[in-house]
Amino acid sequence: MEIRKLSELKATNPYLRLGTDVSELEKSIQALGLIAPLVISEDNVILAGARRYQALLNLGYTEAPVIIVQKGELEKELISIDENLVRKDLSKIEIESHLRRAKEIYQSLNPVEEIEEEEIVEASPSEDDEETKVIKKEVLPAQKFLSMVSEKTGLSPKQIHQAIIRDEKASTSVKEARKSGKLSLSQTNEIVKLSPEDQEEAIEHIRELPVREIKKFVKTAKEEGIRSAIEKTPKDPHHRDYSEIESSLKKVLKKMKQLQLEGIYTQDLPENIQDLLNEIYQTKMANLSEKPQVNAVQ
């Protein structure tokens, strides 16, 4: 570890998160000093510690302790990604992009790995002790990567795997829809099962659909083609609202049937629930009376 002047350091790394609120970090540095040094490359580019660097500048510091990393470009990029992955203010899209790139780098640096494991061999009747032998087991880099990142981030290996798949397979329009909040994570998990070309063609038609309808759409698209799936899937601006109402009413109906098996009927329910059920019924009758009637005699 060395001491370097802050004016010598370069904040040119694209992974650095500058311009964020570091007021709490400033208070920590004032009270405890800088606990973790900055991580820099041999040519003074900051690899990790952008917020610490910014806080030090704001407080008027002119120098800071640094750790100098003497590694290749991929290793240095991985250090910057690791720094970001343990942060809490990354968007889901940023996390997915970072995870995908980290996996690419890790697999490039670690094509295949072997670990040694002890295997217990059962003793024969004539032997007193069990025999052990060492066997070698091949571990794919993706497996070790998922385990390693899981420990750092607290995400499960399954969550990490799904995040990488979303970033790898999502089309440009799907990613934009997620950034703007028009697609949920669950919707995206289904949509990315289509090819990027089909995603682009279908996104405006299905982004308002609930997950179970998107599952049906994807199944139809794979079996019959994207155009057939679009034609067979009605595009209704209130489709999601209808689905939510249907789902809620089905739950109510199921619960009412369960209560009936126990001998409890509508009149036995608390008054506030009876009032709600009556209101639903009155709303239904009002809608039926207001609905235009078709004259059967032409």
N, C-alpha and C positions, 0 to 999 in steps of 0.2 A: 504494500500500500504506500502511496506517495501523496504529497500535497501539491496541488496544481492551482494556478490562478484561474479564476472563473472566466476571465477575459480571454484565456487561451482555448477554452473549450468550445466545441462546435455543436450547436443544436440543430443539425441538419438531417438527422435520422428521421425517416418518414413515420416510424412507429412512435415517436415521442408525442406525448400529450401535453402540449403547451397551451397557455391561455385559460386553464381551468382555475377554479377557486382553491387557493392553497392557504387560506387564512388559518385553518386549524393546524396545518402542518407548520406554519410559522410560529404559532403558539408553542407547539411541541419542541421545535428547535430552540426557541428562546428559553424554555424551561429545562430541557434535557440535553441540548446540543444535538448535533447531527449523529444519529445512531448508526445508520447504514451509509457507507460511502457511496459515491457515484461510481458507476461502471463505465469505463471509456475504452476506446480502441487505441492502438499505438499512435494513430494520427489525431488523437484528441476528440474524436467524435463520440458524443454521449450515447451509450448503448442502453443504459437503464438509470433511472433517477431524474427524469425531466422535471417532475414536480418538486423534488428536493432542490434541484438546480434553480428553479424559478423562485422558490421560497427564500433561498440564500441570497439571491440577487435583490429581492424585495426588502430583505432585512439589512442590506448594505454590506454583506460579506464580500470579500474580494478573493478568497481562496477556499478550497475544500479538499478533504481527503478523497482519494480516488483509487480504484482498483483498475489496473491496466490489463486488458485481455489481449493475449497474443494468439489469436486463432484465425482460421479461414473465414471467408465472407459468410458462408452458410451458418457456421457456429455463432458468429456475431449477430446474425439476423435472428437466430433462435433465442439468444439471450434477450433481445428486445421484445420478442413475442412473449416469452415466459414472464417478463416483467408486467406486460399488459394483462395477461390472462389471470393474474391473481388480483387484479383491480376489480372494484365493484361497480364502476360507473360506465363500463362498456355496454353498448347496445347489443342485443342478441345477434344482429347481423354482423357486428364487428367481432364478436366472440367466435361465431361460426367461421368467418373468414380467417381469423388468426389460427384457429384449430386446424383448418384445412392446410394452411401454409406450413404450420408446425409439423404436421404429419408428413407432408412432402419432404421437408428438410430432414426429418428424423429418418425416414426410410432411405433417403439418398445417402445419409452418413452411416446407416446401419442396415445394409441389405439383408443379412441373415445372421442370427446369433445362436450360439449353442450354450446351454447351461448344463451343469452336472447335477444329477439327482441321485439320491441313494434309494435303492429298491431292496425291500426286505424279502428274502427268499425263505420260505418255510423250511423248517428243519425236518429231516427224515426221522423215522422212529428210533433209529440207532444213534442219532446225534443229540447232544445236550442243548446246544445253542442254535439260535437262528443265524443264518448267514446273510450278510449284506453285500451287495455289489453296486458299484457306481455305473450308472448308465447315462448316456448323453441324450438330451432331448432338444430338438430344434425349436426355437421360439421365433415366430415371425415378428418383424419389427412393429407391425401394427398392434399386436397384442401387448407388447411391452410399452409402447407409446400410450395406449389407452390407460393402462395401469398407472403409469407415471403421471400423466396429466390429471387423472382422477384424484390422486393424492394431493396435487397442487391446488386444484380448483374446487374440490368437494363435489364435483359432478360425477355421476355414475358412468362407467364405461359405455353403457347403452346410450345415455344422453350425449356423450361426446361423439360416439359413432353416428348418431342421427344428425347431430349438428353439422358434422363434416359432410355427410351425404347431402343435406339440404344445400350447403354452399357449393358442392361439386356439381349437383344436378339441376339446381334451380336456374331457369332462364332469366334474362335481364328484366323482363316485365314482372316476373314473380318476385324477384328481389326488390324491385321498386315498390310493388304493392305491399310487401312486408314492411319496408322502411316507413311507408306512409300510414301503416296501421290498417290497411284494407284486407290483409290476410292474417289469420292466426297461425300459430305454430302447427297446430293439428291439421288445419287445412293444407298448409304447405307440405307437410309430410305425405299427404295423399297426392297432391298435384305433381310433385317431383317424380312420381312413379311413371309419368309420361315423358316422352322425349322432349328436349328443349323446344323443338319446332312445334309440337302439339301443344305445349304449354303456352307458347306465344299466341297460337290460334284460339285457344280455349279460355284464356285467363279472364277476359271481360265477360264471358258468358257464365262462368262458374264461380267467380270470386265471392258472390253473395250467397252461395249455397252453403248449407250446413255440411259438416264433415261426412255424415252418412250418405248424403246425396252426391257428394264429390266422389266417394268410394264407388258408388254405382256408375257414375260418369266414367271414371277411369277404367272400370271393368268393361263397360261397353266399348270404350275407345280402343282398348287392347284387342277385343274380340272382333269388332266390326269397323273400326276406323274412327278417326276423330270427327269427321263430318256427320257420320251416323249418330255418334254420341251427342253432338250438339243438337241435331234435329229431334232426338228423342228426349231431350232435357228441356222442359219449358223454362223460359227466362222470365220470371215474374219478380218485379221490384219488391214485392211483399212476401216472397217465398220464405225467407228466413223467419219473418214474424209468424207466418202460418205454421211453420215447423215447430217453433217454440211453443205456440199455443197448443198444438197437437200433442207435443211431448208432455206438457204440463197436465193437460186434461187426461191423457192416458194414465199418468201417475195417480191422479185423483180417483179415476175409475178403478184402478187396481186396488188402491187403498180401501175404497168403499166396499169392494167385493170381499176383501179380507175381513173387514169389520162385520159384514153381514154373516159371514161364517161363524162369527162369535156372538151372533144375535143382536148386533147393534145396527140400527137403521137411522135414516136421515133425521127423524124426529128425536132421536136420542143424542144427537150431536150438540155441542155447545151452541148457544144462540148466535154468536158472531159468525160461526161457520155456516149455520143455516141461512143467515142473512146473505152471505156471499153466494151460496148456491142459488138462492132465490133471485139474486141480482143477475147472475149468469142466465138463468131461465128467462127472466123478464127481458133481458137484452136480446136473447134469441128470438122471442116472440115479437118484439118490436121490429127487429130486422126483417122477419118474415112478412109482417103486415106492410112494411114500407117497400118491400121488393116489388118491382113492376111485374104485373101479371101478363102473361102472353095469351092473347085471344086465340082460342083454339078454332073458332069459326072464321074462316077467311071469305 
